[in-house]
Amino acid sequence: YITHSYIITLNKLPSDAFKGLTALTWLSVSNNELKFVPAG
């Protein structure tokens, strides 16, 4: 289960290398009914 704190931390990360991971994370979070907007 992904907490809001984890999501906020992920947003603060220089997600250039995490864009692919962020997309997958968005799908996982969507299943958890948490609204997540990937930074960048």
DSSP file (Angstrom, degrees, kcal/mol; ACC not computed):
  #  RESIDUE AA STRUCTURE BP1 BP2  ACC     N-H-->O    O-->H-N    N-H-->O    O-->H-N    TCO  KAPPA ALPHA  PHI   PSI    X-CA   Y-CA   Z-CA
    1    1 A Y              0   0    0      0, 0.0     2,-0.5     0, 0.0    28,-0.1   0.000 360.0 360.0 360.0 130.6    0.0    0.0    0.0
    2    2 A I        -     0   0    0     26,-0.1     2,-0.1     4,-0.0    30,-0.0  -0.797 360.0-149.3 -97.7 125.5    1.4    3.4   -1.0
    3    3 A T     >  -     0   0    0     -2,-0.5     4,-1.8     1,-0.1     3,-0.2  -0.454  26.4-112.4 -88.4 163.0    1.0    6.3    1.4
    4    4 A H  H  > S+     0   0    0      1,-0.2     4,-2.8     2,-0.2     5,-0.2   0.859 117.3  59.8 -61.3 -35.2    0.7    9.9    0.5
    5    5 A S  H  > S+     0   0    0      1,-0.2     4,-2.3     2,-0.2    -1,-0.2   0.899 104.9  48.5 -60.3 -41.5    4.1   10.6    2.1
    6    6 A Y  H  > S+     0   0    0     -3,-0.2     4,-2.3     2,-0.2    -1,-0.2   0.898 111.6  49.9 -64.9 -40.7    5.7    8.1   -0.4
    7    7 A I  H  X S+     0   0    0     -4,-1.8     4,-2.0     2,-0.2    -2,-0.2   0.921 111.2  48.3 -63.9 -44.9    3.9    9.8   -3.3
    8    8 A I  H  X S+     0   0    0     -4,-2.8     4,-1.7     1,-0.2    -2,-0.2   0.902 111.7  50.2 -62.7 -41.7    5.0   13.3   -2.2
    9    9 A T  H  X S+     0   0    0     -4,-2.3     4,-1.0     1,-0.2    -1,-0.2   0.899 108.8  51.9 -63.4 -40.7    8.6   12.1   -1.9
   10   10 A L  H  < S+     0   0    0     -4,-2.3     3,-0.4     1,-0.2    -1,-0.2   0.879 108.1  52.1 -63.9 -37.7    8.4   10.5   -5.3
   11   11 A N  H  < S+     0   0    0     -4,-2.0     4,-0.2     1,-0.2    -1,-0.2   0.851 107.4  52.3 -65.5 -34.7    7.2   13.9   -6.7
   12   12 A K  H  < S+     0   0    0     -4,-1.7    -1,-0.2    -5,-0.1    -2,-0.2   0.686  92.3  95.3 -76.3 -17.8   10.2   15.7   -5.0
   13   13 A L  S  < S-     0   0    0     -4,-1.0     2,-2.1    -3,-0.4    26,-0.1  -0.438  94.6-105.6 -72.6 147.0   12.6   13.3   -6.6
   14   14 A P    >   -     0   0    0      0, 0.0     3,-1.0     0, 0.0     2,-0.3  -0.511  44.3-170.2 -67.7  83.0   14.3   14.3   -9.9
   15   15 A S  T 3>  +     0   0    0     -2,-2.1     4,-0.7     1,-0.3     3,-0.4   0.209  52.3 110.6 -75.3  18.9   12.1   11.8  -11.7
   16   16 A D  T 34 S+     0   0    0     -2,-0.3     3,-0.4     1,-0.3    -1,-0.3   0.907  91.9  35.2 -55.8 -40.6   13.9   12.0  -15.1
   17   17 A A  T <4 S+     0   0    0     -3,-1.0    -1,-0.3     1,-0.2     4,-0.3   0.537 118.5  54.8 -87.9  -7.4   15.1    8.5  -14.4
   18   18 A F  T  > S+     0   0    0     -3,-0.4     4,-3.9    -4,-0.2     5,-0.2   0.308  72.4 102.8-108.5   7.2   11.8    7.6  -12.7
   19   19 A K  H  X S+     0   0    0     -4,-0.7     4,-2.0    -3,-0.4    -1,-0.1   0.914  87.2  44.7 -58.7 -43.3    9.4    8.6  -15.5
   20   20 A G  H  > S+     0   0    0      2,-0.2     4,-1.6     1,-0.2    -1,-0.2   0.922 117.2  45.1 -64.6 -43.8    8.9    4.9  -16.5
   21   21 A L  H  > S+     0   0    0     -4,-0.3     4,-2.7     1,-0.2    -2,-0.2   0.875 109.8  56.1 -66.3 -38.2    8.5    3.9  -12.9
   22   22 A T  H  X S+     0   0    0     -4,-3.9     4,-2.5     1,-0.2    -1,-0.2   0.892 104.5  52.6 -61.7 -40.9    6.2    6.9  -12.2
   23   23 A A  H  X S+     0   0    0     -4,-2.0     4,-1.4    -5,-0.2    -1,-0.2   0.915 112.7  44.2 -61.8 -43.2    3.9    5.7  -15.0
   24   24 A L  H  X S+     0   0    0     -4,-1.6     4,-2.0     1,-0.2    -2,-0.2   0.878 112.2  53.3 -67.4 -37.8    3.7    2.2  -13.4
   25   25 A T  H  X S+     0   0    0     -4,-2.7     4,-3.0     1,-0.2     5,-0.3   0.886 103.7  56.7 -64.0 -38.9    3.3    3.8  -10.0
   26   26 A W  H  X S+     0   0    0     -4,-2.5     4,-2.2     1,-0.2    -1,-0.2   0.897 107.4  48.7 -60.2 -41.1    0.4    5.9  -11.2
   27   27 A L  H  X S+     0   0    0     -4,-1.4     4,-1.6     2,-0.2    -1,-0.2   0.916 112.8  47.2 -64.3 -43.6   -1.4    2.7  -12.3
   28   28 A S  H  X S+     0   0    0     -4,-2.0     4,-1.0     1,-0.2    -2,-0.2   0.910 113.8  47.1 -64.5 -43.2   -0.8    1.0   -9.0
   29   29 A V  H  <>S+     0   0    0     -4,-3.0     5,-2.5     1,-0.2     3,-0.3   0.863 106.7  58.7 -66.6 -36.2   -1.9    4.1   -7.1
   30   30 A S  H ><5S+     0   0    0     -4,-2.2     3,-1.3    -5,-0.3    -1,-0.2   0.878 103.1  52.5 -60.5 -38.2   -5.0    4.3   -9.3
   31   31 A N  H 3<5S+     0   0    0     -4,-1.6    -1,-0.3     1,-0.3    -2,-0.2   0.797 107.4  52.2 -66.4 -28.5   -6.0    0.8   -8.2
   32   32 A N  T 3<5S-     0   0    0     -4,-1.0    -1,-0.3    -3,-0.3    -2,-0.2   0.368 116.8-118.4 -87.7   4.8   -5.6    2.0   -4.6
   33   33 A E  T < 5 +     0   0    0     -3,-1.3     2,-0.5     1,-0.2    -3,-0.2   0.781  69.3 137.9  63.1  29.5   -8.0    4.9   -5.5
   34   34 A L      < -     0   0    0     -5,-2.5     2,-0.6    -8,-0.1    -1,-0.2  -0.920  55.5-127.4-106.2 130.0   -5.3    7.5   -4.7
   35   35 A K        +     0   0    0     -2,-0.5     2,-0.4    -3,-0.1    -5,-0.0  -0.640  34.4 177.3 -79.7 120.0   -4.9   10.4   -7.1
   36   36 A F        -     0   0    0     -2,-0.6    -6,-0.1   -10,-0.1    -2,-0.0  -0.984  16.7-167.7-129.9 125.5   -1.3   10.7   -8.2
   37   37 A V        -     0   0    0     -2,-0.4     2,-0.1     0, 0.0    -2,-0.0  -0.932  24.3-132.0-113.9 110.5    0.1   13.2  -10.7
   38   38 A P        -     0   0    0      0, 0.0     2,-0.2     0, 0.0   -27,-0.1  -0.374  24.8-120.1 -61.5 129.1    3.6   12.4  -11.9
   39   39 A A              0   0    0      1,-0.2   -17,-0.1    -2,-0.1   -24,-0.0  -0.483 360.0 360.0 -71.5 138.3    5.9   15.4  -11.8
   40   40 A G              0   0    0     -2,-0.2    -1,-0.2   -26,-0.0   -21,-0.0   0.432 360.0 360.0  91.6 360.0    7.3   16.5  -15.1
